[in-house]
Amino acid sequence: MKIIQLKSLLLVLFICTFSCKQETKTTKEIKEKGVALNLKHAKGFAVKTFKNYKVLEIFSPWPNADQSYTYALVDRTKLEDITLNSDEFDAVIPIPIQRIVVTSTTHLPGLELLEEDQKLVGFPGTQYVSSENIRTRIDNNEVRELGKNEGVNTEVVLELRPDVVIAFGIDGNNSTMETIKNANIPVIYNGDWVEDSPLAKAEWIKFFGVLFNKETQAETVYNSIETEYLKAKTLAEQVEEKPSVFSGAMYKDVWYMPNGTSSEAQLLKDANANYLWKNTKGAGSLALNFETVFNTAKAAKIWINPSIYRSYKELESANAHYTKFDAFKHKNIYSMSNTKGATGGVLYYELGQARPDLVLKDLIKICHPELLQDYDLFFFKKLN
Amino acid sequence: MTNQYTYKTAFILLFIVLLCCFIINISLGSVSIPLEGVFNSFFGTSTNESWRYIIQNYRLPKAITAVLVGSGLGVSGLLMQTLFRNPLAGPFVLGISSGASLGVALVILGSGLFGGAFAVLLTSKWSVVIAASLGSFLVLLSVLIVSSRVRDTMAILIIGLMFASITGAIVGVLSYFSSAAQLQRYVFWGFGSLGNLSWQEILVFSGIYTLGLILSIASVKALNTLLLGDNYAKSLGLNLKRSRLFIIVATSLLAGTITAFAGPIAFIGLAIPHLTRLVFNTSNHKILLPAVILFGSVIMLICDTIAQIPNSDYTLPINAITSLVGAPIVIWLLVRKRNLMF
């Protein structure tokens, strides 16, 4: 009796092992045969195209993510003919996307540059949208308001029934998105902001390209942005003198300064500027105190992006300490807070990530005014 | 400690400690300045312009703010504990900090709900100060109006708590409709901050503070009488209603202005009076009041020195330090003494 039991147990184990192996083998085979999308800088996602469908993988939906997401993107016309093992994928999404909800203004340029902005059906916090085309659609009630901030109004999303919701998360805990997922509306976490270089962030336009079956157009758009960026960088490298630059402003006692590994620092480096905190490392911003900043940056030539302040007067009334910096005395402070859309959304927060070439040219123009004579500042303006 | 001489010695000692703490506080910070440089900067003879500015316009105002905040909160905590005869009472039991929070929330978070008109207010320093003062004043006024109709001092305590709940709920709604940046500003205000007050602000601050302190000193006799209980105090000829009003106004001036300028600083107001009672072993307010002023200043200066993390670029929120440093000290003292001097 015992022997029979043992045998059957072994048989079960053998079958299990064999079937598991079989399954991983088929998955492996599928993964190996696909054609990978060409990505030069972005590390947070990958796309493989197979005969009848594509597989989109998101590796880093948020910083230090320990899970990745895999989506099957299936051509609408072939949906009927294909059987996929849905357990292998977080969602099966019909493409090209007809109705999309995005949740961050940084996602909007991806739609607009691919001429797909008319597919946007909902957005949380529409007052922050600067894009004229999308603003027109909002005014015509073609884009629904989904509430404020991260508190996306679940009911409205369920009513809209978009093909996909593009979300962003600071971690994996987003109950709203879980509810939307449970209602069979696919949610993709966009991790563009986790990338560590301006060009890598911009390359996420290819992610939208895949969703709309516009890989070629996305490639073209990205290549032209990259070419412009590198051209500007080469131009800036020719200048000998590197002006000293610092950034940010204080929240109460804490001065937030981009760390030396951030995109902001990378852009300043590429603009051939001497960013005074270029040798710092870490995630997020540096939280410094006034003494440190004053001691290091008092004599700095240029001050970039002093938080929310839009004029010298505002800076002065917020804190008299600001007036003691040379950059303040010589009126050499530049901010992107003054470049706004029709309803007050700061343009830089919408388009800055998608167009690093324009940000870099702005910084070069600020740091080396003798270069780029015919170029007008796009995001940054001198403080009023 | 029983006789006059021992008290005198204790006060002199405390005062010397306060002076030392003040000098140490000014000497230490993120930027490492040698002691000689500190003194030269202090008297304006230093050749290093950055150092001179840091000492004269950043560290010195910060140290003065620490003294005002520590002593003011200590005094208002003492007044409230005596008035309500409750060892758990602090300067904020009357809803002063929640009122201030509401005012500040309306300014910082209001733009999320009321549109861009509020955004203009955001960038001015005074707007937050005025909003906090108005908020705490209005909540306190409501508490006073309601409490004028009740006889029982304990009822005032509960009314204060109820007002705190109401304002908390409104702040919650405002927070819900705010952007991340606005929330960050509001949260940072809640951490408290001693730095970044200009001389002009310190002047206004110390003016109101002095007024509150004079009222407190004027209430010493009433406070001592109140310790005996409301009925007994009445039989001794104390005008209970007037004394209560004086004490509440003094507290609101002190705690309200401190919250307006430095944010809702936690713990100090509750702990300092206990510490002082334990050390001085008396409940006589003639001794307690000046002792609380000295103790509060010393503790706040020490907390600020720690919060600055000398020689590092970083700084910690003062509220975290006040509780982290203060709570263990009080626990240790209570365990040693085995009973609460109250």
Chai-1 contact restraints between the chains, C-beta under 6 A:
chainA,res_idxA,chainB,res_idxB,connection_type,confidence,min_distance_angstrom,max_distance_angstrom,comment,restraint_id
A,K148,B,F177,contact,1.0,0.0,6.0,A-B,restraint_1
A,Y251,B,F188,contact,1.0,0.0,6.0,A-B,restraint_2
A,K252,B,F188,contact,1.0,0.0,6.0,A-B,restraint_3
A,K252,B,S193,contact,1.0,0.0,6.0,A-B,restraint_4
A,D253,B,S193,contact,1.0,0.0,6.0,A-B,restraint_5
A,D253,B,G195,contact,1.0,0.0,6.0,A-B,restraint_6
A,D253,B,T315,contact,1.0,0.0,6.0,A-B,restraint_7
A,A287,B,Y314,contact,1.0,0.0,6.0,A-B,restraint_8
A,L288,B,D313,contact,1.0,0.0,6.0,A-B,restraint_9
A,N289,B,S30,contact,1.0,0.0,6.0,A-B,restraint_10
A,N289,B,T315,contact,1.0,0.0,6.0,A-B,restraint_11
A,F290,B,Y58,contact,1.0,0.0,6.0,A-B,restraint_12
A,E291,B,G29,contact,1.0,0.0,6.0,A-B,restraint_13
A,E291,B,S30,contact,1.0,0.0,6.0,A-B,restraint_14
A,E291,B,V31,contact,1.0,0.0,6.0,A-B,restraint_15
A,E291,B,I54,contact,1.0,0.0,6.0,A-B,restraint_16
A,T292,B,S30,contact,1.0,0.0,6.0,A-B,restraint_17
A,T292,B,D313,contact,1.0,0.0,6.0,A-B,restraint_18
A,N295,B,V31,contact,1.0,0.0,6.0,A-B,restraint_19
A,N295,B,S50,contact,1.0,0.0,6.0,A-B,restraint_20
A,K298,B,S50,contact,1.0,0.0,6.0,A-B,restraint_21
A,Y309,B,T123,contact,1.0,0.0,6.0,A-B,restraint_22
A,E314,B,T123,contact,1.0,0.0,6.0,A-B,restraint_23
A,S317,B,S124,contact,1.0,0.0,6.0,A-B,restraint_24
A,A318,B,T123,contact,1.0,0.0,6.0,A-B,restraint_25
A,A318,B,K125,contact,1.0,0.0,6.0,A-B,restraint_26
A,N319,B,N196,contact,1.0,0.0,6.0,A-B,restraint_27
A,A320,B,S198,contact,1.0,0.0,6.0,A-B,restraint_28
A,K324,B,Y53,contact,1.0,0.0,6.0,A-B,restraint_29
A,G344,B,G116,contact,1.0,0.0,6.0,A-B,restraint_30
